[in-house]
């Protein structure tokens, strides 16, 4: 005898949990995460305008630091991935779990923008290094939480975590080469 699973109507709470990974990302959620990520990108971009400043040019940097334009080329798609990964994870959660993930995502974006403000705005590679360690911890928690809900969402966020680890190595090298802080 064959058993059938009753159809679950769209919008039923049961479709909004991690048990249903086929649930689609809602356009409203994606628009919200894109807006949040865009605000973060704009904040970071405004802070990094000093990349052409005498202070930044005088910093001793490692030979393996990419040219300045590479950062924009990398961050642009990364921000898109962050928005998509977060939207997927959000739309596969409900209630308190959704609220908790939204809070973690918001905190992560604050830390993301905070690095640019610390490094370029405050002209403090050392402060930025401490901040980026917090960002890495936040990235790990965000990726882990997204992965538990939807493996695709977690996988989408992995390049963000990897790039931030690279940025941490670069920030560390700059601090070591500039003990007086630049």
N, C-alpha and C positions, 0 to 999 in steps of 0.2 A: 504494500500500500504506500502510495506516494503522499508525502506531507507537503503542504504549501504554507508559506509564510504570508500572513495577511499584508496587503499593501498598506503602507504608512502614508497618510496624506501629507502633502507638502506643508511645511510650517509646524508640523507636530513636533513637540519637544524631543521626541526620540530621534528625529533626524538631525538634531543639533549637537550630538555628542561625538566623542572620539570613536565610538563604535561604528559610525557610518562615515568612513573616509571618502565616500563618493560625493558627499555633499559639495555643491559648488560654492565658490566664493561670491558673495553678494557684491554688486557694483558699488553700493553705498559704503561697504566696509573697505573695499579697495580704494575708493576715492578718499576716505578718511585717512587711511594709512599713507597714501600718496601725499596728501596735504601735510601730514605731520612730518614725513620724511623731507618734503620740499622745504618746510620751515627750518628744519635742521640743516639742510644743505645750504640754504641762503645764509643762515647764521654763521656757519663755518666758512663760507665763501667770503663774507664781509670781514671776518677776522683774519683770513689769510691774505688779504690785500697787501699786507706788509711783507709778503714773500719777496718783493722787489726792494725792500728797504735796506739801508746800509747795515742795520743791525743783523738782519738775516744773512745778507751776503758775506758778512764778516765771520759768521759762525763757521767753525771747522766741521766739515761734514765727511762722512765716509765715502770712499771712492765708489761704493756700490749703491749710493743713493740715486734713484732715477731722476731724470730731468724733471723740472717743475711741471711741464704740461702733462706728464704721465699721470700725475695724481688726479687731475680732473677727468682724464680718460678712464681711469679705474673707478673713481668714486661715482661717476654718473650711472653706469649700469649697476654698481653695488647698491646705490640708493633705491633703484627700481626693484632689485631683488629683495631688499629689506622690506619694502612696502608689500610686495606680493607674498613673501613668506609670512609676514605678520598677519596679513589679511586672511590667508588660508588657515593659519592657526586659530585666529579669532573666530572665524565662522565655523569651526569644528568644535567649539566650546560653547557652553551656556552658563548662565547664572554667575556664581562666585568664581568659577574657573575662568570664565571669559573676562570678568572684571580683574582678576589677579594677573592674567596675561596682558591685558591692556595696560595695567599699571607698570608691569615689568618692561613692556615695550616703551612706554613714555619715559620711564627712568633711563632706559638705555639711550634713547635719543637725546636726552638732556646731557648724559655723559659724553655722547658722541660730539655734540656741539661744544661741550665744555673743554674738550681737548684743544680745539682750535683757539678758543678764547684764552686758555692757559698758555699755550705755546706761543702763538702769534700776538694775541691781544695783550697779555701780561708780559710777553717776551721772556717767558720763564720755561725753558726746556725741562728743568728739574721739577717744577710744579706739574707740568704736562705729563712727565713720566709717572708721577704718583697717580695722576688722574687716569692715565691710560691703563694702569693696572686694574683700577676699578672698572673701567670699560671692558677689559678682557674678562673679568669675573662676571660682569653683567651679560656679555655676549655668550659665555658658556652656559649661564643659567637660561637665557632666552632660547638658545639653540636646543638645549636639553628639553625644556618645557614644550617647545614647538614640536620636536621630534616625537615626544611621547603622545602628542595629540595626532600628528600627521607627519609621517616620515618625509614626505615630499616637502612640506613646509620647513622642517628641520634641515633637510639637504639644501634647500634654496638659501638658507641663512649661513651655510658653511663658508662660502667665499668671503663673506663679511668678517667672520671670525678669523679666517686665515690672513686676510689683508691687515686686520688690526694687529695681529701678532707680528707681522712684518713691520708695521709702523712702530710697534713697541721696540723691536730690535734697532730700528733706525733712531728712534728717540733716545734709547740707551746709548748708542754710539755717539750721538751728538752731545749728550751730557758728559760722557767720558772725555771727549775731545775738547770740551769747553768747561773746565772745572769752575771757572769764575762765573758761569751762568750765561756767558755770551755777552 
